[in-house]
């Protein structure tokens, strides 16, 4: 005859302790990544700032997950919960404010990339025109020169279009991540502040 055993309910304090351990591990991992990404610091360089914010945006879900688990594990400690909630609020607001800087930096980077492509295309066009007076270039027919000029123009426009869309997509993706995670952190912070 088969016997049915009574369900084994886990200790709620053990579940909170596990959540706290996993939460602290996620937070420590995020902070470690943050420090590695920030070294060597070069906030004056536009490319560094954009790359740094993209990496933070990509890894920010770990921060949210770690904060949520740590907060759940700390529901019985009012003082610790309040500090964690305030930190979540501040980091969430910082994420939202960083979106403005990232948007500006992405637009400037896009303009620089397009200007570089245009400058290089103009330089190649000048070299092509200068080669027409070269006696060794007499073997090249005007039709071949026209094809090269057309190819150069087409390639430059393709590169400009790729720079426009690529940088814009990457910037908007990162901004989306930062906004969503920022909202999550602000919500966690507000929830933690309301707990008694």
Secondary structure as the mmCIF struct_conf table of DSSP 4:
data_model
#
loop_
_struct_conf.conf_type_id
_struct_conf.id
_struct_conf.beg_label_comp_id
_struct_conf.beg_label_asym_id
_struct_conf.beg_label_seq_id
_struct_conf.end_label_comp_id
_struct_conf.end_label_asym_id
_struct_conf.end_label_seq_id
HELX_LH_PP_P HELX_LH_PP_P1 UNK A 5 UNK A 7
HELX_LH_PP_P HELX_LH_PP_P2 UNK A 9 UNK A 11
HELX_RH_AL_P HELX_RH_AL_P1 UNK A 12 UNK A 38
BEND BEND1 UNK A 39 UNK A 40
HELX_LH_PP_P HELX_LH_PP_P3 UNK A 41 UNK A 41
TURN_TY1_P TURN_TY1_P1 UNK A 43 UNK A 44
HELX_RH_AL_P HELX_RH_AL_P2 UNK A 46 UNK A 73
TURN_TY1_P TURN_TY1_P2 UNK A 74 UNK A 76
HELX_RH_AL_P HELX_RH_AL_P3 UNK A 78 UNK A 131
TURN_TY1_P TURN_TY1_P3 UNK A 132 UNK A 133
BEND BEND2 UNK A 134 UNK A 134
HELX_RH_3T_P HELX_RH_3T_P1 UNK A 135 UNK A 139
BEND BEND3 UNK A 140 UNK A 140
HELX_RH_AL_P HELX_RH_AL_P4 UNK A 142 UNK A 194
#
